[in-house]
Amino acid sequence: VTVSVAAAFRRSYGLVLGSIYGSCAFNTLVITLVDPLHGNEPILRAMGPEHFVAGGTAVGLMLAGLLVLQSYRNRSISFLRGLVPVMVVAYPLSLVWVFVAA
C-alpha cells in the first residue's frame, strides 16, 4: 500500500497498477505452490472465511482495474473510468470486511 500511495502522489499510475497486480499475482502463486505441500486435504478447505473475502475482493478489484484500463483504449466504455473512485473506497472497506470476518 505504501508504494502505491507514494507512486500515486508522484502521478506514476503505472507503478501503482504494477504494485497492486504484482502483489495479487504473487499471492495467487503462493497458494498454488503451497497446496501440494499442505498435506492430505486441499488448502482451500483449510482456509477461513476471511481468506475467501480477501481473495474475492482482490479478484473484484483487479477486474475493475482491468476494465478501467480497457476504457482508455475503447471510448465506447469510457464511462467505466468512474470505477476508480469506487476502487479507492472499496479497498479499505474490504480490509475492514476481512477483519470482521476473521
Phi, psi and omega in degrees: 000321182298315179297317181296318180294315179298319179293324179294320177297329178273001181060035176258076188291334175296321177292324177299309181296319179298321179295315182292310181293323179296319178296315179295318179296320178296316180297321177295319178297319181298316179298319180296320182284328184279335184306310180294337182270354188289328181136215186268004175230153178298146183295331179295331178289331182273351184280149178274171181298330180296330178290323178289325175297313180297315180294318180295317179290327177296316178296318179298317179292323178293321177296317178298319178297320177297319178297321178296316178299318179293332181293338177280341177269333186234111184293337182291341177245026182297340178296340180290348176296340176293351176288342183301309178297328177296319179294322180296323179280322184294327183297305179294328177295323178292326176297318177296318180299319177297317180297318181291323181288339184286000000 
